[in-house]
Amino acid sequence: MGVAEHKKLLSDIGVDVDRHAQMMSMGLESYEAQFKSQNNRPKGMEYFDWFMSEIQGQRIAEINKLRAEKKPAVGTFCIFVPEEIIVGAGGACFGLCGGSPATIADAETELPRNICPLIKSAHGFKLQKTCAYTQSSDFIYGETTCEAKKKTWEILNKHHPVHVMNIPHMKREKDLKMWQEEIVEFKEHIEEVAGKKLSLDEMIEGTKIINEKRKAMQRLDSLRGMNPDVIPISGKDALFINQMGFLDDPRRYTQKVNELCDELEKRIDENNSVFEKDTPRLMVLGTPIAPPNWKLHTAVEGSGGAIINEESCIGHRYYKDNVDLDSVETEEDLMKQLMQRYSAVDCACFTPNTPRIDKILKMYEDRKADGVIYYTLSFCHTYNVESHLVTEALEAAGIPCLVIESDYSPEDAGQIKTRVEAFLESISFKKKAKNFKNKD
Amino acid sequence: MGVAEHKKLLSDIGVDVDRHAQMMSMGLESYEAQFKSQNNRPKGMEYFDWFMSEIQGQRIAEINKLRAEKKPAVGTFCIFVPEEIIVGAGGACFGLCGGSPATIADAETELPRNICPLIKSAHGFKLQKTCAYTQSSDFIYGETTCEAKKKTWEILNKHHPVHVMNIPHMKREKDLKMWQEEIVEFKEHIEEVAGKKLSLDEMIEGTKIINEKRKAMQRLDSLRGMNPDVIPISGKDALFINQMGFLDDPRRYTQKVNELCDELEKRIDENNSVFEKDTPRLMVLGTPIAPPNWKLHTAVEGSGGAIINEESCIGHRYYKDNVDLDSVETEEDLMKQLMQRYSAVDCACFTPNTPRIDKILKMYEDRKADGVIYYTLSFCHTYNVESHLVTEALEAAGIPCLVIESDYSPEDAGQIKTRVEAFLESISFKKKAKNFKNKD
């Protein structure tokens, strides 16, 4: 995209263009250093490298073209947003910037210091007007999954429209009934923005598009993590692909992920791994890892480990379930299926949340992993407190686990690397001892 | 209560007797130093001094006598507990220990460091078995008002039965309908513990007892804060009385508070203030102040200020509303009135929570206060984030405000005192300037 055209696009949506340019150049530099330096990357990553270069360029132009046609553009920080409905209305649903430390000082003029960095970063992006996605959104989808967000919406709403969906604390039958009503209300809000009623066919079409997208992501998940001998793509690249799933046009994205998966299948056949033999295979559990927060993956994969899965909202929790359309005949059927799909999400905001533990143990088994890292953003009470029950279950199953709590500051990168190295060493030792024993 | 008898009582309910004795002696020493040293205390404080000396003695014996009669004993950390029902069943409802730093290290073996000290302290008391109230409770009343508590119940439940009530995020009609159902479920749970059905008359009687208690507390509030010339009791003593309202037998407590109020009325007539003329009158806003957490009041009243109200769960938020029994004819009527009373509580867990701001401004006006301290426990996201909107409204109304976030460690006592002193100085200056101007 040309520079002048880009500047006009950004200034039309109220972006602070100069400050934005500085931020973007920092982000691209960081991407260059952390991603392009990797060895033996799949050719299919070229598309995602290109997408990164146009992340706040062409993609923003596409979204604003939709808006010009009265198609809704919805920004979100949470995977409970029923994006099927937005896409059914021909609109775009996208994750908002919230992974950078560069906006946090601004946010702290209105928010406490000791809340999660994602919320502060996102709020700061709005105050700074340096996120073209935030500026492009008709409204921000808010929810009640975490109390710092729940209360921040009241403040953010002074700066940008926020529509809050009530996500319950529990999953009893009556809670699910109310949840379904929330989805209906969300649909009505989308209809208001679009200025027209949505047909069942349109919403089914939107659901199919998102189902296909999630299927492609499941395929990628399976290819990177399910083969015990070959890991055909780095965890960092796979994380980045997942991250871009929250920004890209879902049809193009699905196609590109599937093309990449074709290549990864070939790599597996050819025994072409991006990691050395016996590299410890790690799963990451916990809170979302929003771009450009690549700290953990860089630490692990720069220290001789491989990340084969993220049990995270930006990861497996997002794509694990699809909407069952088989028996959908009426709009109410669809709303019910959407509710069932979304209420299967095992966010730590629910009490109790025991199915998450069973799932983690099964994921670990399926992937023949060698250890897990429980990663939480600082001050995320729900995932943080839940880590006790999760790590207790892991310990009982004899699964090595490292708990890391971190924010976006670069300050703890060294400390994290040291802890990760020690963890990898202990795992490698066990792995080699086990392999040696198996040979006997 | 005799030493041997006391030891037997405590060991019968599983208290770690030796450790408990150490904790209690620290608590009593701290009370002695911070309370008995005050000048010109009302004679009516003698009862509360006595209660403190028997806080985990006679009162525990009373509760366990009720339990022996199959009357329910319910421990709580939150004012949403419908205590009217418990008292209607002839049982006891009491606040659990959660104001001491001495149990926090134990709690941190199971909980993250960066959650609110009240939760950690309370959890630690259970792990240590050093709170006779916790040990005496048939179950702990849990709720969903804050996510750190919501998730901690899952862990605490391994050590003690917890019954969780779902408090909604919002107060729409459908949320309130569900809330009423929660109160009905709570009643059924109490019936299970009591092993018998509760009659409407019993529950009305329980409601009348608690209404009378709240009326006495309102009376105390009014006497301490509504007279611009005379403050007949220190803020610290009044806070302590409020704190003991969560432990004492409600009938005896009501009588004793009313007796004290008779004395305070006389003091007002006689112009007998415990503070010097022109002492800055402060309101405290925010999170609960559980005993023995008297740090803030000691800092303020030891630096030349007077606290005339706590807009807190241990304070005005607890006693401001009564249950309207006028039109109650059926059990459903009563459940509805309970729901309406409890849903009037303006906890920061709700979104939006704007009535709280209007209330604060009115309280300030009514009490002719000179400033406010917005006090939050560390890591309490809801009150912490909400402080932005509250302080914005205060600023717009020209009300001086100091924001203090603190935990239970004694380490910041000096820093708090310095900040309070500076705040009081600036208020005194304004107050004198205003009085001088008014004389002209």
Boltz contact constraints between the chains, C-beta under 6 A:
constraints:
  - contact:
      token1: [A, 110]
      token2: [B, 388]
      max_distance: 6.0
  - contact:
      token1: [A, 112]
      token2: [B, 384]
      max_distance: 6.0
  - contact:
      token1: [A, 114]
      token2: [B, 379]
      max_distance: 6.0
  - contact:
      token1: [A, 115]
      token2: [B, 381]
      max_distance: 6.0
  - contact:
      token1: [A, 144]
      token2: [B, 169]
      max_distance: 6.0
  - contact:
      token1: [A, 147]
      token2: [B, 147]
      max_distance: 6.0
  - contact:
      token1: [A, 147]
      token2: [B, 381]
      max_distance: 6.0
  - contact:
      token1: [A, 147]
      token2: [B, 382]
      max_distance: 6.0
  - contact:
      token1: [A, 148]
      token2: [B, 381]
      max_distance: 6.0
  - contact:
      token1: [A, 150]
      token2: [B, 351]
      max_distance: 6.0
  - contact:
      token1: [A, 151]
      token2: [B, 382]
      max_distance: 6.0
  - contact:
      token1: [A, 151]
      token2: [B, 385]
      max_distance: 6.0
  - contact:
      token1: [A, 151]
      token2: [B, 386]
      max_distance: 6.0
  - contact:
      token1: [A, 152]
      token2: [B, 385]
      max_distance: 6.0
  - contact:
      token1: [A, 154]
      token2: [B, 352]
      max_distance: 6.0
  - contact:
      token1: [A, 155]
      token2: [B, 388]
      max_distance: 6.0
  - contact:
      token1: [A, 166]
      token2: [B, 169]
      max_distance: 6.0
  - contact:
      token1: [A, 166]
      token2: [B, 170]
      max_distance: 6.0
  - contact:
      token1: [A, 169]
      token2: [B, 144]
      max_distance: 6.0
  - contact:
      token1: [A, 169]
      token2: [B, 166]
      max_distance: 6.0
  - contact:
      token1: [A, 170]
      token2: [B, 166]
      max_distance: 6.0
  - contact:
      token1: [A, 351]
      token2: [B, 150]
      max_distance: 6.0
  - contact:
      token1: [A, 352]
      token2: [B, 154]
      max_distance: 6.0
  - contact:
      token1: [A, 379]
      token2: [B, 114]
      max_distance: 6.0
  - contact:
      token1: [A, 381]
      token2: [B, 115]
      max_distance: 6.0
  - contact:
      token1: [A, 381]
      token2: [B, 147]
      max_distance: 6.0
  - contact:
      token1: [A, 381]
      token2: [B, 148]
      max_distance: 6.0
  - contact:
      token1: [A, 382]
      token2: [B, 147]
      max_distance: 6.0
  - contact:
      token1: [A, 382]
      token2: [B, 151]
      max_distance: 6.0
  - contact:
      token1: [A, 384]
      token2: [B, 112]
      max_distance: 6.0
  - contact:
      token1: [A, 385]
      token2: [B, 151]
      max_distance: 6.0
  - contact:
      token1: [A, 385]
      token2: [B, 152]
      max_distance: 6.0
  - contact:
      token1: [A, 386]
      token2: [B, 151]
      max_distance: 6.0
  - contact:
      token1: [A, 388]
      token2: [B, 110]
      max_distance: 6.0
  - contact:
      token1: [A, 388]
      token2: [B, 155]
      max_distance: 6.0
